[in-house]
Amino acid sequence: MDISHIEHIGIAVKSIENSLPYYETVLGLKCYNIEEVADQKVKTAFFKVGQTKIELLEPTSEDSTIAKFIEKKGEGVHHIAFAVPDVANALAEVESKGVTLIDKAPRNGAEGLSIAFLHPRSTGSVLTELCQ
């Protein structure tokens, strides 16, 4: 697989509004984009750190995967996302190597990216996202 860089690190939070002061005031980062991804039942906020982004994920529904994650594990690191030139080809490659896929095909994510997730049971317990 041809990974060019870490695209972003996803962090589950109960409230983006309550989390912004830490990232902006303490760390000195600037939030450059907040958007809702309705089909994933999540609101996102992005910060750039060099070529890598930090993505805050706030649930917009009690039945969202982020709400369930926070209920089970609390706020914190949710996933790591790697940039690849072709998500569909990367999925086929990792599946051929025995990795369990959450997404069998790419889907639309925040910032217009094509995304897919790999199951943590196949990735050393780290939820992994592929982005294009």
PEBELNOR-V368416 format. One record per residue. SS is DSSP state (h for helix, s for strand, l for the rest). NEAR is the number of other C-alpha atoms within 8 Angstrom. D_LAST is the distance of its C-alpha to the last C-alpha in Angstrom with 1 decimal. Layout:
ss=SS near=NEAR d_last=D_LAST
ss=SS near=NEAR d_last=D_LAST
This chain:
ss=l near=5 d_last=12.8
ss=l near=5 d_last=11.4
ss=s near=9 d_last=10.2
ss=s near=7 d_last=10.4
ss=s near=8 d_last=11.2
ss=s near=12 d_last=11.5
ss=s near=12 d_last=9.1
ss=s near=11 d_last=11.8
ss=s near=14 d_last=14.9
ss=s near=13 d_last=15.8
ss=s near=13 d_last=19.5
ss=s near=14 d_last=21.5
ss=s near=13 d_last=24.3
ss=l near=9 d_last=27.1
ss=l near=7 d_last=27.1
ss=h near=12 d_last=24.8
ss=h near=6 d_last=27.9
ss=h near=6 d_last=29.8
ss=h near=9 d_last=27.1
ss=h near=10 d_last=26.5
ss=h near=9 d_last=29.7
ss=h near=8 d_last=28.9
ss=h near=11 d_last=25.6
ss=h near=11 d_last=27.1
ss=h near=9 d_last=30.7
ss=h near=7 d_last=30.8
ss=l near=7 d_last=27.7
ss=l near=7 d_last=27.7
ss=l near=10 d_last=24.1
ss=l near=8 d_last=23.3
ss=s near=11 d_last=21.4
ss=s near=8 d_last=19.5
ss=s near=8 d_last=18.0
ss=s near=9 d_last=19.4
ss=s near=8 d_last=18.2
ss=s near=9 d_last=19.0
ss=s near=11 d_last=16.7
ss=h near=7 d_last=19.6
ss=h near=5 d_last=18.5
ss=h near=7 d_last=17.6
ss=l near=12 d_last=20.8
ss=s near=15 d_last=19.5
ss=s near=13 d_last=19.8
ss=s near=15 d_last=17.6
ss=s near=13 d_last=18.5
ss=s near=12 d_last=16.6
ss=s near=12 d_last=18.2
ss=s near=12 d_last=17.1
ss=s near=8 d_last=18.7
ss=l near=5 d_last=18.1
ss=l near=8 d_last=14.5
ss=s near=11 d_last=13.9
ss=s near=12 d_last=14.1
ss=s near=12 d_last=16.4
ss=s near=12 d_last=15.7
ss=s near=12 d_last=19.0
ss=s near=14 d_last=19.0
ss=s near=14 d_last=22.3
ss=s near=14 d_last=23.3
ss=l near=8 d_last=24.6
ss=l near=8 d_last=26.4
ss=l near=7 d_last=28.5
ss=l near=6 d_last=26.9
ss=l near=12 d_last=23.3
ss=h near=9 d_last=21.6
ss=h near=11 d_last=21.7
ss=h near=13 d_last=25.4
ss=h near=10 d_last=26.2
ss=h near=12 d_last=24.5
ss=h near=13 d_last=26.6
ss=h near=7 d_last=29.7
ss=h near=6 d_last=29.4
ss=h near=6 d_last=28.2
ss=l near=7 d_last=28.6
ss=l near=10 d_last=26.3
ss=s near=8 d_last=24.2
ss=s near=8 d_last=21.0
ss=s near=10 d_last=19.1
ss=s near=11 d_last=16.0
ss=s near=13 d_last=13.9
ss=s near=13 d_last=10.1
ss=s near=14 d_last=8.7
ss=s near=12 d_last=5.9
ss=s near=13 d_last=5.6
ss=l near=7 d_last=5.8
ss=l near=7 d_last=6.1
ss=h near=14 d_last=6.0
ss=h near=8 d_last=9.4
ss=h near=7 d_last=10.9
ss=h near=11 d_last=10.1
ss=h near=12 d_last=11.7
ss=h near=8 d_last=14.6
ss=h near=9 d_last=15.1
ss=h near=9 d_last=15.5
ss=h near=10 d_last=17.6
ss=h near=7 d_last=19.8
ss=l near=6 d_last=20.5
ss=l near=7 d_last=21.8
ss=l near=11 d_last=19.1
ss=l near=9 d_last=19.5
ss=s near=10 d_last=16.6
ss=l near=8 d_last=16.6
ss=l near=9 d_last=14.2
ss=l near=7 d_last=15.1
ss=l near=7 d_last=12.5
ss=l near=10 d_last=9.1
ss=s near=8 d_last=10.3
ss=s near=8 d_last=9.9
ss=l near=9 d_last=9.8
ss=h near=9 d_last=11.2
ss=h near=4 d_last=10.6
ss=h near=6 d_last=9.1
ss=l near=9 d_last=5.7
ss=s near=11 d_last=5.1
ss=s near=13 d_last=6.5
ss=s near=15 d_last=9.3
ss=s near=11 d_last=12.2
ss=s near=15 d_last=14.6
ss=l near=12 d_last=18.2
ss=h near=10 d_last=20.0
ss=h near=8 d_last=23.0
ss=h near=10 d_last=21.1
ss=l near=11 d_last=19.5
ss=l near=6 d_last=22.6
ss=l near=7 d_last=22.6
ss=l near=9 d_last=19.4
ss=l near=12 d_last=16.9
ss=s near=13 d_last=13.6
ss=s near=12 d_last=10.2
ss=s near=14 d_last=7.0
ss=s near=13 d_last=3.8
ss=l near=10 d_last=0.0
